[in-house]
Amino acid sequence: MKKKLFLIFGPLVLAAVLLAVVLVTPFNFTKPDSEEIHEASLSQSNNIFKGTAVKKAAFE
């Protein structure tokens, strides 16, 4: 009986836990601010060009 209940509700509980983990995990999809774009457009060093989003915004 317990095995049947686990086979029914186990995937539902697992899906709910995985969904909660995905929603709680911090993702940073913000656009770079204007000061960061200005610094990136003036400097060509590696520590300023952190990613392709900053590069694209600096050259636009």
N, C-alpha and C positions, 0 to 999 in steps of 0.2 A: 504494500500500500504506500509506504513512504517513498519507494523507488518511483512509482508512477507519479506521485505528487512532485518529486524532484524533477522528473523528466518534463513535467508540464510547466512548473513555475521556475525551474532553474534558469532556463534561457531568458525568461522575462526579468528575473532579478539581475542576472549578469548584464543584460542590455541596459537596464536602468542604472546600474553602477557605472558602466562604461560611458553612458551618456552624461552622467553627473561629473565624471572625471574630465571629459572633453569640455564641458561647459565651465568648469571651475578653473581649468588650466589657463594661465594668463597668456594671451597672444597680444602682440604689439603690432597692430596694422595701421598705426597712425602715420600721417604724412609728416615729413620733416618740416620744422618751423622755418620762418624766413631768415632768422639769424644763422641757423645751421646751413641753409642754402647759400647764404652770402659768404660764410667762411669757406664752404666747399668750392665755391666758384673762384675764390682768391688763392687758395692753397691747393697744391697738387700732391701733398704728402699722403701716405697710406693711412695715417691715423685720422685724417679728416674724411677721406672717402671710405666710409664704413660699408656701404652697400650700393647696389645698383640703383635703388630708389633715390638716394641722395645724389648720385651722379646724374641721373636723368633730370632731376629737378634743378640741379645746378646749371645744366647746359640748356635748359628751356628758357 
